[in-house]
Amino acid sequence: MIYYLNQALQDTSTSRNNIFILGIPKINNGIWKFLKLSVDTSKAKGKAKFRSSYVWNLFNFTSLLPTEFDDATEHMYINDSSNWHPIWVDGYNDDAGSEVFKPVPTLYTSIQFNSPAYEQQKYSGNFKTNPFITIDTENPETLNSEKILYAASIIPGYPIMTASSISNHKSYGPVFFQNISFSVNGQESLGSVNIDCNFIGGKILIDPNLSIRKPDIQEFQPVTDIYQNNNDESNFNYLPYRKANIIDCMISFTTVKSKEELHSALIKRIDYTSEPELKLLKMSLNISQNVELVYTTPQDSLQNYYGDKIGPKYAEISNRKVTGSITFYSTEREIYLNNTGSLTMYFGNDFFFPFDDVEWQKPKFSATDRGYEHEYNFIARVARNSLNTPDTKYKNFPVSEFAINYADLL
């Protein structure tokens, strides 16, 4: 009788496991000095011409970070468990190289040999999450992971790693987001803010063993209404957290410096005795960038094949684009927006996105029995006085399309 050893079955349910995220610059902010701008072969007046492309040498990460060699996996891992933060996800999928082998061309009718396709030695995946509003605003378990997503949204080529507490599942890195999208829809209900992330990258690093543990959520007791004598009032119980929804979202057609300033300005304009001129129904923000992986010969000086141990050597970040849309309900048939202007979007917690300049597309318009809906799409420009790459010497400057200073992301 054949005995099957199946290591894919877990003795715990998936709900007891955690997904973790690591922002590599949180360990060593000096890695930005090793991010290179790609150079064209052409020259103008004796000077090299730079392209709008960032190039990471992925192999450098093992020397720039506190890493150790894992004899079992024959990979390097980051020996710093304090910077791995649990992130609550709706779903998580990854691929460590599902098409590594390809058939060798042959004149025979059947395949005799297979060979490894080194360009398939990459790590990719996606997950979905939400901003969580907590009563304890200093709660690190939810907010720290969200700060990593926020920084990766603002800074092009921000390196991260993901991991899980599933013992036989291994994650690799460093990886980079190809796409991060924020969306909320409140047309028919209090729609939640959804964050959808897709990433791809190298395999020079591997995740450490991270244990299953309950997120450090503050315990909350039932709240008693002191103005009621009825004992039943003490049964009111407020949840310690909730998903951010359309009520938490705000917009402004100016470049606002902080979420507090945005909230204060909106409150002053609200008239609770009349219907609002514009009501936010839904909005979205999409940050995309191309991540091209470059491979070198996967062998040492003695021509020993490394196999599935190092992955690609370079990651080039290019063709970054930030777009979005906003849909309003209004009792007015016409809304006037300049072709170019400022904008600030807020999706709850730290997800605050101010723009100096955006280009508005032609609007979409629909008339219903309830009123008028106006949908505007936009494309963002790079922020004013923006730096080419993050620089610790010039922290008070933006680094991308968002009017957020680099110092605010450290």
Stockholm file with secondary structure:
# STOCKHOLM 1.0

chainA/1-410         MIYYLNQALQDTSTSRNNIFILGIPKINNGIWKFLKLSVDTSKAKGKAKFRSSYVWNLFNFTSLLPTEFDDATEHMYINDSSNWHPIWVDGYNDDAGSEVFKPVPTLYTSIQFNSPAYEQQKYSGNFKTNPFITIDTENPETLNSEKILYAASIIPGYPIMTASSISNHKSYGPVFFQNISFSVNGQESLGSVNIDCNFIGGKILIDPNLSIRKPDIQEFQPVTDIYQNNNDESNFNYLPYRKANIIDCMISFTTVKSKEELHSALIKRIDYTSEPELKLLKMSLNISQNVELVYTTPQDSLQNYYGDKIGPKYAEISNRKVTGSITFYSTEREIYLNNTGSLTMYFGNDFFFPFDDVEWQKPKFSATDRGYEHEYNFIARVARNSLNTPDTKYKNFPVSEFAINYADLL
#=GR chainA/1-410 SS CCCCCCCSCCSSCGGGCCEEEEEGGGTCGGGGGGCEEEEEEEEETTEEEEEEEEEEEGGGHHHHSCEEEETTTTEEEECCGGGEEEECEEEEEEESCTTCEEECCCSSSSCCCEEECGGGCCEEEEEEECCEEESSTTCHHHHHHHHHHHHHHHSTTCCEEEEESCTTCCCEEEEEEEEEEEEEECSSSCCBCEEEEEEEEEEEEECCCCCCCCCCCCCCCCCCCTTCCCGGGGGCCCCSEEECBGGGCEEESSCCSCHHHHHHHHHHHCCTTSCCSCEEEEEEEEEEEEEEEECCCCBCTTCCBCCTTSCCSEEEEEEEEEEEEEEEEESSSCCCCCSEEEEEEECSTTCEEEEEEEEECCCEEEEETTEEEEEEEEEECCCTTCCSSCCTTSCSSBCSSBCCBGGGGC
#=GC SS_cons         CCCCCCCSCCSSCGGGCCEEEEEGGGTCGGGGGGCEEEEEEEEETTEEEEEEEEEEEGGGHHHHSCEEEETTTTEEEECCGGGEEEECEEEEEEESCTTCEEECCCSSSSCCCEEECGGGCCEEEEEEECCEEESSTTCHHHHHHHHHHHHHHHSTTCCEEEEESCTTCCCEEEEEEEEEEEEEECSSSCCBCEEEEEEEEEEEEECCCCCCCCCCCCCCCCCCCTTCCCGGGGGCCCCSEEECBGGGCEEESSCCSCHHHHHHHHHHHCCTTSCCSCEEEEEEEEEEEEEEEECCCCBCTTCCBCCTTSCCSEEEEEEEEEEEEEEEEESSSCCCCCSEEEEEEECSTTCEEEEEEEEECCCEEEEETTEEEEEEEEEECCCTTCCSSCCTTSCSSBCSSBCCBGGGGC
//
